[in-house]
């Protein structure tokens, strides 16, 4: 079952990269980056999963002496939570940039913005 999550994550990454590289509308590019970010998070969660292990909570169900072989490492989950927050901030920043670009230029087509091109 964990390979399904990993395959889905890689498919989402590829879909996001394809959308970001082939589209000219900046809002669609932002959505593509968000899809790729979700795929990366899914792959990280799938890598941290181990079949037959339990949550990292030490109680009567998991004795302390057996903990190393019976619990899942919580670090990938913590990294994914941090990545979700950072991704939300980056998406908000990109949407703000798109809004300002639309105010300034009147369009969201990146091929029409040639101010900084050589």
Helices and strands as residue ranges (DSSP letters): H 2-22, H 26-48, G 64-66, H 67-70, H 75-105, G 110-112
